[in-house]
Amino acid sequence: MGDCADFSPYLSRCHSCRVESGCWMIYDRCNYMGNQYFMRRGDYPDFMRMGMNDIHSWRMIPMYRGNYRMRIYARENFGGQMYELMNDCDSIRYRYRMSDCMSCHVMDGHWLMYEHPHYRGRMWYFPPGQYRHWRNYGYPNMKFMSMRRIMDMC
């Protein structure tokens, strides 16, 4: 029903789940670290098929009905080229001629960022906040190439 930073006191292993309402990010490490997976209402009978061994923590994504706005930067600490997004972007390389996004400022809404264009590969959840460099959040060598708003997905 809410966030859980460490699932191990409840079950030693968890390989499946059912989402009855809302949207969630689940993590394969404690304290909301490691690989992330976006979950919406439905049954998830086998995490192994999703490329995940186990759930160790999860976070509920709050419902949001407002504007979406995020600034992406080519360099860490909000340096280099800057672009402001208000809609999904399937490829920063194609749309903005950026080869990399190394920091961002999420002003409004909740976003998913993907390591490959066209919303493919591993994803990460970004609620409103300032993200100066990915290594501060456990993603030291990450490159984000596409971004999607979490709106009517839940």
VEXTORPA-947428 format. One record per residue (C-alpha): x, y, z. Coordinates in steps of 0.25 Angstrom, whole numbers, padded with zeros to 4 digits, always signed. Layout:
BEGIN
XYZ/...
END
This chain:
BEGIN
+0000+0000+0000/+0012+0009+0001/+0027+0010-0001/+0036-0001+0004/+0051+0001+0005/+0055-0013+0009/+0045-0025+0007/+0054-0036+0013/+0048-0035+0027/+0034-0040+0021/+0039-0050+0011/+0052-0056+0008/+0049-0056-0007/+0039-0051-0017/+0038-0055-0031/+0024-0050-0035/+0013-0040-0031/+0000-0034-0035/-0003-0019-0036/-0017-0016-0032/-0017-0001-0034/-0007+0010-0037/+0007+0010-0043/+0019+0005-0036/+0034+0005-0038/+0041-0008-0033/+0055-0010-0030/+0065-0022-0030/+0073-0016-0018/+0069-0010-0005/+0067+0005-0003/+0062+0007-0017/+0075+0004-0023/+0078-0005-0035/+0070-0008-0047/+0056-0002-0048/+0044-0008-0054/+0031+0000-0056/+0018-0007-0052/+0004-0003-0054/-0009-0011-0051/-0008-0026-0055/-0001-0039-0052/+0014-0041-0052/+0015-0056-0050/+0030-0058-0054/+0040-0047-0051/+0051-0056-0058/+0044-0054-0071/+0046-0039-0069/+0061-0041-0066/+0059-0039-0051/+0063-0049-0041/+0055-0043-0029/+0049-0031-0023/+0056-0024-0011/+0049-0010-0010/+0038-0003-0017/+0032+0011-0018/+0018+0016-0021/+0017+0026-0032/+0007+0037-0028/-0004+0041-0037/-0001+0054-0044/-0010+0063-0053/-0003+0075-0057/+0007+0081-0066/+0020+0073-0069/+0033+0080-0070/+0048+0076-0069/+0061+0082-0073/+0072+0072-0078/+0087+0076-0079/+0098+0071-0087/+0108+0072-0075/+0108+0069-0061/+0104+0080-0051/+0094+0086-0061/+0105+0090-0071/+0106+0090-0086/+0094+0089-0095/+0081+0091-0089/+0067+0087-0094/+0054+0088-0088/+0044+0077-0090/+0029+0077-0087/+0026+0065-0096/+0031+0051-0098/+0045+0050-0106/+0047+0037-0113/+0062+0041-0116/+0070+0053-0111/+0080+0050-0122/+0070+0052-0133/+0062+0063-0127/+0073+0071-0120/+0086+0066-0126/+0091+0063-0112/+0100+0051-0111/+0097+0050-0096/+0089+0055-0084/+0097+0056-0071/+0088+0064-0062/+0074+0068-0061/+0064+0077-0054/+0050+0071-0053/+0041+0083-0050/+0027+0077-0052/+0022+0063-0053/+0028+0049-0052/+0037+0044-0063/+0043+0031-0068/+0057+0032-0074/+0062+0021-0083/+0076+0017-0087/+0073+0015-0102/+0064+0023-0112/+0050+0019-0114/+0047+0016-0099/+0056+0003-0099/+0066-0003-0090/+0067+0000-0075/+0058+0011-0069/+0059+0020-0057/+0048+0028-0050/+0050+0043-0047/+0041+0050-0038/+0042+0065-0037/+0056+0069-0033/+0070+0073-0037/+0079+0062-0042/+0093+0068-0043/+0100+0055-0048/+0095+0041-0049/+0107+0035-0040/+0100+0042-0028/+0088+0033-0030/+0095+0020-0033/+0096+0021-0048/+0111+0024-0050/+0112+0021-0065/+0098+0023-0069/+0094+0030-0082/+0079+0034-0084/+0074+0035-0099/+0059+0036-0097/+0049+0041-0087/+0034+0039-0085/+0024+0045-0076/+0017+0037-0066/+0003+0042-0069/-0008+0033-0074/+0000+0020-0072/-0006+0017-0058/
END
